[in-house]
């Protein structure tokens, strides 16, 4: 959403689902917003806002919390240390931020990466923002459905997923 001629605000929605049978312990979800904004600049005023929902066990007890130091530039970890995602459980993060386009518009791609010691490697999801006549900067969605069974390699069943019309 355009706030001023060179200042925009965007919201990224990150959906995670552990579709495996093992808990993703010490879950780390990273998003480098400064890399997304380049050649534009991520602004610190107002600060980046992150909300968390889901990330609970089957009894509704939280299994994850936000990293209070996340700023999208020097600290790109969205979750606090010790966070996890139990089998069959979803989690969602909403990140709202502002950026300047005085030096140019973002190139349009943002990548979110999730890691856990239980996974054989990182799982990434990428969304591309299309400025072509759409509402550039509206909510962009990222999905990572992680299936990890008996320490097998992770599988993202929706790599690069985004809704079909998220920014049009």
N, C-alpha and C positions, 0 to 999 in steps of 0.2 A: 504494500500500500504506500503510495506516495504521500509523505507528510509535508514536505517542502520541495522546491525544485531539485535539490540535490540530496535530499534525505529521505530514505525509504525505511519501512518497517516490514518485517517478515515473521512468520510463525512456521516452524518446522514441527511436524508431528511424527514421533518415532514410536512405532508399535513393535513390541517384541513378544514372541510366544515360544515357550519351551515345549516343543512337541515330542521330545524324547522321553526317556524314562529315568534320567539322572538329573539331579539338581545342578544347575550352573552356579557353582560356588565362586566367590570372589569375582563376580561379574563386573567387567569394566566396559562401559560404553563411551566411546570417544566421538566428539564432533568438533572439528577445527573450523569455526565460523569465519575466522580471519582468512583462511585459505579460500572459503567459498566467496567471500566478499571481494577478493582481489580481482581487478586492480582497484576496486573501491576500498573503503576503509570501514572496519567494524567500529562503531562508536561505543564509548563506555558510559555516556549519559544520554538517555537513561540506561541503567545497567541491564545486562542480559537477564531475562526472567525465565526461570525453569519451573515447571510444575510436574509432579509425578503422580500417577494413579496406577492402580493394580499393584503388581509386585508384592503379592501377599501369599501366604500359604493357604491350604484348604480351610483353615479356621479363621481366615481374615487377618491373621497377624502379619504385619509388614516384614518383608524379607529384604527390602532395599530402602536406601535413603539417598537424598541428594547430596552431592559434593558442594558444600557451601562456598568453595573457592573457585568453582567453574566460572570462567570469564570468556571462553571461546577463543582465546588467543594463547596465552602462556599456560593456562590450565584448561585442558580440553576434556577432562574426565567428568562425565555427567553424574555418575553415582559415587557415593562414599565407599571407602574401603570396606570389605566384608559383605557387600551386597550380593544377593543371589536371586535366582529365578527357578522356582520349583517346577517339576514336570507337570505339563498340562496347564500351566498358569500363564496369564498374559501380564504385560506391563506396558505403560505408555508414558512418554515424556513429551511435553510441549515446551518448545523453546521460542521465545519472542525476543527479537533484537532489532536494533536500528543500525543502519550503515549509510555512509556517504558515497555518492556516485560521482563526486566532483572529479575524480581521477579515472572514471570509467565504470560501466556497469559490470557486475559479476559475470563471469563467463557462463554461469547458469547451472553448474553441477555441484552438489554437496554430497559427501560420503560420510556415512556413520559406520563405525566399526565396533564390533563387540568381541571381547575375548574373555576366556575363563580357563583356569588350569585344567578343567575337565575336557575342554575342547582340544582337538589336535592342531587347530590353527584358528586364525581370526575369521569372523563372518562379517561381511560388509553389505550394506544396502546403499544404493545411490539413487537420487532423484534429480531430474533435470528440470530447471525452471525455464519455461518458455515465455519470452517477452512478446512474442509475435501477436500483438493485438489483444492479449489476454490481460488478466488482472495480476500483473507481475508482483510477486511478493505476498500473495495470499497464502494460506496454509499449504505447505507441501508435505506429502506423506511418505514415510519410509517404513518398510516392513521387513522384519527378519524373523522367520519362523525357524527356530533352531531345533534340529533333531539330533540328539547325541545319545546313542545307545551303547552301553558297555565300552566306553572310551573309544568308540569308532570316530572316524573323521566327521566333523560337523557338516551338516547339510542345510543350506538356506534354500527353502523350497520356493522362495520368491525373490531370487537375486535381482537387484535393480528395480524392484517393484515400486510402482507408484500408481495412484488412481489414474484412470484414463483421461480425466478432464480436470485435474487438480488446479491448473493455472490458466484455464481458458474461460 
